[in-house]
Amino acid sequence: MGDLLLVRHGETEWSVSGQHTSWTDLPLTEHGEEQAKSLAPLLSSRTFALALTSPLGRARRTAELGGVLGALPCDDLHEWDYGGYEGVTTADIHRTRPDWYLWTDGVPPGPPGHPGESPAEVGRRADRVLARVAEALPDGDVVLVAHAHFLRVLTARRLGLPPAEGRLFQLATGTMSRLSTEHGRPVIAEWNVRA
């Protein structure tokens, strides 16, 4: 049985400013490119039974620079749809909704095609990804290159927790985390690892 490696894409302008970024396809900053390259020693020597990436450029570029070859795009690895909060910081949201918390309140609808998602909706996408991962793990390690909030929800689901418990797992840009098993049960083996 292989391990599940989770890679958060490198830094973007909005990850620095704290703006919620789902469908806005920002490129990596220069520092983000360096973060992605620094993942190569952790990833490029591995052979993966399955390598998947979010369809967004910042994740695909991170996979490429990190040495994850042949990663397939997977729409379900897209970041949480922040709806009307796309490009808005938590501090700005708190000016009108001081008690707002993404993990319990979700987001308001955004423009056409971006209705926003609740934690449960993101959890359903994570469950679909985990079902696909489960088919490949008997053959070796699997790597997913994606986004912070989505990977946090996926981690919660892998550990048997409700989607909103992703709130417990802070995830930095340009890092790798590893979910493994102990006595046949999923565990966190490494978190926020940098080379």
Secondary structure, 3 states (H helix, E strand, C coil): CCCEEEEECCCEHHHHHCECCCCCCCCECHHHHHHHHHCHHHHCCCCCCEEEECCCHHHHHHHHHCCCCCCEECHHHCCCCCHHHCCCEHHHHHHHCCCCCHHHHCCCCCCCCCCCCCHHHHHHHHHHHHHHHHHHHHHCCEEEEECHHHHHHHHHHHCCCCHHHHHHCCCCCCCEEEEEEECCEEEEEEEEECC
